[in-house]
């Protein structure tokens, strides 16, 4: 027999209706894929010695790359958290449709 943690989740998805759940999930997955491909492109390219910010200030490229990876990691984490919440909602919709409603 297995063991684990059981929980009930009562969530709210802001600005997402029931009819939009699947398409919003797909959109978020596309974003995750796009960020991942961009990270791979940065990692695969021959790096220049420096990068410039929006104000024209030059700084070492590794610093730019570290900031870009942090930015994309945060975006990926946000999307994956939303996907998990959408998955919870879709599961509830499948198992207990009476518990899911638009506000």
HELIX and SHEET records of a PDB file:
HELIX    1   1 UNK A   18  UNK A   20  5                                   3    
HELIX    2   2 UNK A   21  UNK A   44  1                                  24    
HELIX    3   3 UNK A   61  UNK A   95  1                                  35    
HELIX    4   4 UNK A   97  UNK A   99  5                                   3    
SHEET    1   A 2 UNK A  50  UNK A  52  0                                        
SHEET    2   A 2 UNK A  58  UNK A  60 -1                                        
END                                                                             
